[in-house]
Amino acid sequence: MADPIKISVSHVHFFYGTNQALYDVSMQIRPRCVTALIGPSGCGKSTFLRALNRMNDLIPGARLEGKVELDGQDVYGDSMDVIHLRRRVGMIFQRSNPFPMSIYDNVAYGVRVNGLARKRVQLDEIVERTLTASALWDEVKDRLHRSAMSLSGGQQQRLCIARALAVEPEVLLMDEPASALDPISTAKIEELIYNLKRDYAIVVVTHNMQQAARISDETGFFLTGRLVEFSDTKRIFTAPANQETEDYITGRFG
């Protein structure tokens, strides 16, 4: 039996004011699956990613036509609570953005705001569980009350992943999560993504073709705001159906 669809995107057009950034994009994102979005800079990947949890709402003049559904519910419908949506569909940005507070309080922040733990012992358990899930617990367990700013870049990015996991999301959106990191930190993030897909639907924007091939199950190739091709990753990289996809993957342009 095929996996159910976690997020369904149908005929989405996206605009920043009068400037159109996405054209008629349709895609289905499955649970327990890593979906990679590839394509040259400025092709609409990040706009598409942010449209999935309405992060684009924060930009004046941004608007979407078409439909985005999370478990069959219209993400842009009047009944959708945007704060609740962003809890269910978490976001990891290109540059790690820990809060200027302790490691513990970074992870606990969203849990407290959302009232997800009634007692300190519950909060402690969530912090340990999510730091363990983000492969960071062993490195920070003895300095939880030190500033998050004392961590390395790779550790800060894993802390941001732990912070997203702490509020129990169902989907993780990652916008080039390893592009600012060294190769060792990048390898840790990739291994983490691979492990997390057992429990989450994950969508990753990446410029790194080898990374997309390594970590993803399905890949979408974007070009000038259009989804040119979407298929399982092995097919995209070995036998793409579209000449533009092949040209990009083989380095002829982009």
ROTITI-771446 format. One record per residue (C-alpha): residue number from 1; residue in one letter; chain; x, y, z. Coordinates in nm, 3 decimals. Example, Ala and Ser with C-alpha at 12.3 -4.5 7.8 and 13.67 -1.06 7.14 Angstrom:
BEGIN
1|A|A|1.230|-0.450|0.780
2|S|A|1.367|-0.106|0.714
end
This chain:
BEGIN
1|M|A|0.000|0.000|0.000
2|A|A|0.137|0.341|-0.098
3|D|A|0.220|0.594|0.172
4|P|A|-0.052|0.854|0.223
5|I|A|0.024|1.205|0.105
6|K|A|0.136|1.445|0.378
7|I|A|0.135|1.767|0.175
8|S|A|-0.040|1.804|-0.157
9|V|A|0.043|2.105|-0.376
10|S|A|-0.189|2.169|-0.672
11|H|A|-0.139|2.426|-0.948
12|V|A|0.035|2.682|-0.729
13|H|A|0.124|3.022|-0.872
14|F|A|0.308|3.260|-0.640
15|F|A|0.355|3.634|-0.664
16|Y|A|0.561|3.900|-0.488
17|G|A|0.349|4.200|-0.580
18|T|A|0.338|4.196|-0.962
19|N|A|0.645|3.972|-0.990
20|Q|A|0.553|3.605|-1.043
21|A|A|0.793|3.364|-0.872
22|L|A|0.619|3.027|-0.921
23|Y|A|0.420|2.896|-1.219
24|D|A|0.166|2.613|-1.191
25|V|A|0.362|2.394|-0.947
26|S|A|0.207|2.063|-0.840
27|M|A|0.381|1.814|-0.611
28|Q|A|0.299|1.555|-0.347
29|I|A|0.514|1.516|-0.038
30|R|A|0.504|1.185|0.144
31|P|A|0.562|1.104|0.512
32|R|A|0.882|0.922|0.612
33|C|A|1.046|1.049|0.298
34|V|A|1.312|1.310|0.214
35|T|A|1.216|1.530|-0.080
36|A|A|1.502|1.737|-0.227
37|L|A|1.445|2.054|-0.429
38|I|A|1.727|2.139|-0.669
39|G|A|1.785|2.404|-0.934
40|P|A|1.992|2.718|-0.999
41|S|A|1.978|3.024|-0.772
42|G|A|1.661|3.229|-0.803
43|C|A|1.455|2.948|-0.957
44|G|A|1.184|2.948|-0.689
45|K|A|1.296|2.663|-0.458
46|S|A|1.298|2.867|-0.137
47|T|A|0.977|3.049|-0.230
48|F|A|0.810|2.711|-0.278
49|L|A|0.949|2.581|0.052
50|R|A|0.824|2.885|0.247
51|A|A|0.483|2.856|0.082
52|L|A|0.431|2.520|0.255
53|N|A|0.404|2.677|0.602
54|R|A|0.308|3.031|0.496
55|M|A|0.639|3.190|0.590
56|N|A|0.588|3.404|0.279
57|D|A|0.290|3.567|0.455
58|L|A|0.548|3.781|0.636
59|I|A|0.646|3.950|0.307
60|P|A|0.423|4.244|0.203
61|G|A|0.245|4.187|-0.129
62|A|A|0.309|3.812|-0.134
63|R|A|0.015|3.600|-0.251
64|L|A|-0.056|3.247|-0.361
65|E|A|-0.300|3.106|-0.615
66|G|A|-0.375|2.734|-0.620
67|K|A|-0.393|2.491|-0.330
68|V|A|-0.163|2.359|-0.058
69|E|A|-0.311|2.091|0.167
70|L|A|-0.167|1.937|0.485
71|D|A|-0.339|1.604|0.557
72|G|A|-0.621|1.720|0.331
73|Q|A|-0.670|2.053|0.511
74|D|A|-0.633|2.375|0.311
75|V|A|-0.320|2.549|0.442
76|Y|A|-0.444|2.883|0.307
77|G|A|-0.805|2.835|0.420
78|D|A|-0.976|3.072|0.664
79|S|A|-0.992|2.802|0.932
80|M|A|-0.616|2.740|0.932
81|D|A|-0.439|2.871|1.244
82|V|A|-0.105|2.989|1.104
83|I|A|0.078|2.958|1.437
84|H|A|-0.043|2.600|1.473
85|L|A|0.051|2.533|1.110
86|R|A|0.410|2.648|1.170
87|R|A|0.429|2.423|1.472
88|R|A|0.323|2.125|1.259
89|V|A|0.547|2.228|0.968
90|G|A|0.880|2.337|1.118
91|M|A|1.149|2.536|0.938
92|I|A|1.529|2.516|0.949
93|F|A|1.706|2.806|0.781
94|Q|A|2.031|2.826|0.587
95|R|A|2.214|3.007|0.865
96|S|A|2.167|2.876|1.215
97|N|A|1.969|3.124|1.424
98|P|A|1.984|3.018|1.789
99|F|A|1.823|3.254|2.038
100|P|A|2.065|3.450|2.261
101|M|A|1.992|3.230|2.562
102|S|A|2.110|2.899|2.704
103|I|A|2.117|2.574|2.507
104|Y|A|1.841|2.440|2.735
105|D|A|1.620|2.746|2.694
106|N|A|1.657|2.739|2.315
107|V|A|1.504|2.391|2.303
108|A|A|1.249|2.465|2.578
109|Y|A|1.130|2.794|2.428
110|G|A|0.863|2.664|2.190
111|V|A|0.755|2.397|2.439
112|R|A|0.685|2.667|2.698
113|V|A|0.512|2.901|2.452
114|N|A|0.284|2.622|2.332
115|G|A|0.217|2.485|2.681
116|L|A|0.342|2.137|2.589
117|A|A|0.495|2.056|2.930
118|R|A|0.323|2.113|3.263
119|K|A|0.611|2.019|3.489
120|R|A|0.984|2.082|3.487
121|V|A|1.055|1.709|3.471
122|Q|A|0.850|1.688|3.147
123|L|A|1.044|1.981|3.004
124|D|A|1.374|1.814|3.099
125|E|A|1.264|1.496|2.920
126|I|A|1.167|1.685|2.603
127|V|A|1.498|1.873|2.600
128|E|A|1.698|1.552|2.640
129|R|A|1.490|1.360|2.387
130|T|A|1.512|1.626|2.115
131|L|A|1.882|1.698|2.170
132|T|A|1.939|1.322|2.143
133|A|A|1.729|1.305|1.825
134|S|A|1.934|1.588|1.675
135|A|A|2.262|1.408|1.763
136|L|A|2.370|1.681|2.003
137|W|A|2.295|1.553|2.354
138|D|A|2.632|1.386|2.419
139|E|A|2.815|1.702|2.315
140|V|A|2.617|1.948|2.531
141|K|A|2.465|1.754|2.823
142|D|A|2.723|1.896|3.067
143|R|A|2.676|2.258|2.959
144|L|A|2.302|2.296|2.899
145|H|A|2.290|2.627|3.081
146|R|A|2.569|2.789|2.882
147|S|A|2.492|3.027|2.598
148|A|A|2.392|2.867|2.268
149|M|A|2.627|3.118|2.107
150|S|A|2.922|2.923|2.252
151|L|A|2.848|2.631|2.017
152|S|A|3.018|2.575|1.682
153|G|A|2.827|2.649|1.360
154|G|A|2.740|2.284|1.304
155|Q|A|2.628|2.242|1.665
156|Q|A|2.415|2.558|1.641
157|Q|A|2.241|2.418|1.332
158|R|A|2.168|2.090|1.511
159|L|A|2.039|2.292|1.808
160|C|A|1.798|2.471|1.572
161|I|A|1.681|2.131|1.448
162|A|A|1.629|2.021|1.811
163|R|A|1.433|2.341|1.877
164|A|A|1.207|2.262|1.580
165|L|A|1.161|1.900|1.692
166|A|A|1.069|1.998|2.049
167|V|A|0.722|2.124|1.948
168|E|A|0.642|1.789|1.783
169|P|A|0.617|1.885|1.415
170|E|A|0.502|1.647|1.144
171|V|A|0.702|1.804|0.860
172|L|A|1.050|1.961|0.857
173|L|A|1.139|2.217|0.591
174|M|A|1.513|2.277|0.551
175|D|A|1.649|2.562|0.340
176|E|A|2.008|2.467|0.255
177|P|A|2.073|2.351|0.614
178|A|A|2.439|2.264|0.555
179|S|A|2.553|2.525|0.302
180|A|A|2.736|2.736|0.564
181|L|A|2.902|2.437|0.732
182|D|A|3.234|2.256|0.698
183|P|A|3.241|1.902|0.549
184|I|A|3.240|1.722|0.888
185|S|A|2.940|1.922|1.016
186|T|A|2.768|1.873|0.680
187|A|A|2.810|1.495|0.709
188|K|A|2.652|1.505|1.057
189|I|A|2.354|1.705|0.928
190|E|A|2.309|1.461|0.637
191|E|A|2.320|1.162|0.871
192|L|A|2.071|1.337|1.097
193|I|A|1.830|1.400|0.807
194|Y|A|1.855|1.034|0.710
195|N|A|1.769|0.925|1.066
196|L|A|1.488|1.178|1.114
197|K|A|1.294|1.065|0.807
198|R|A|1.173|0.762|1.003
199|D|A|0.941|0.999|1.190
200|Y|A|0.892|1.303|0.965
201|A|A|0.827|1.419|0.614
202|I|A|1.136|1.626|0.524
203|V|A|1.174|1.875|0.239
204|V|A|1.529|2.000|0.173
205|V|A|1.638|2.280|-0.060
206|T|A|1.998|2.220|-0.166
207|H|A|2.243|2.355|-0.423
208|N|A|2.460|2.050|-0.368
209|M|A|2.370|1.787|-0.624
210|Q|A|2.572|1.512|-0.454
211|Q|A|2.392|1.592|-0.129
212|A|A|2.051|1.562|-0.296
213|A|A|2.154|1.226|-0.444
214|R|A|2.280|1.101|-0.105
215|I|A|1.999|1.204|0.128
216|S|A|1.673|1.216|-0.068
217|D|A|1.413|0.968|-0.183
218|E|A|1.244|1.202|-0.430
219|T|A|1.375|1.509|-0.611
220|G|A|1.212|1.807|-0.779
221|F|A|1.406|2.015|-1.031
222|F|A|1.303|2.381|-1.050
223|L|A|1.391|2.623|-1.330
224|T|A|1.266|2.983|-1.367
225|G|A|0.979|2.928|-1.124
226|R|A|0.857|2.606|-1.283
227|L|A|0.881|2.249|-1.156
228|V|A|1.043|2.092|-1.461
229|E|A|1.057|1.737|-1.329
230|F|A|0.966|1.547|-1.012
231|S|A|1.049|1.181|-0.961
232|D|A|1.232|0.938|-0.738
233|T|A|1.587|1.057|-0.687
234|K|A|1.760|0.765|-0.855
235|R|A|1.563|0.822|-1.175
236|I|A|1.625|1.200|-1.172
237|F|A|2.001|1.145|-1.145
238|T|A|2.039|0.845|-1.377
239|A|A|1.762|0.874|-1.637
240|P|A|1.590|1.215|-1.623
241|A|A|1.291|1.246|-1.854
242|N|A|1.363|1.609|-1.939
243|Q|A|1.659|1.750|-2.132
244|E|A|1.678|2.058|-1.905
245|T|A|1.709|1.833|-1.601
246|E|A|1.988|1.636|-1.764
247|D|A|2.170|1.954|-1.865
248|Y|A|2.156|2.087|-1.509
249|I|A|2.262|1.762|-1.344
250|T|A|2.553|1.710|-1.580
251|G|A|2.672|2.067|-1.523
252|R|A|2.599|2.208|-1.868
253|F|A|2.433|2.506|-1.706
254|G|A|2.341|2.645|-1.364
end
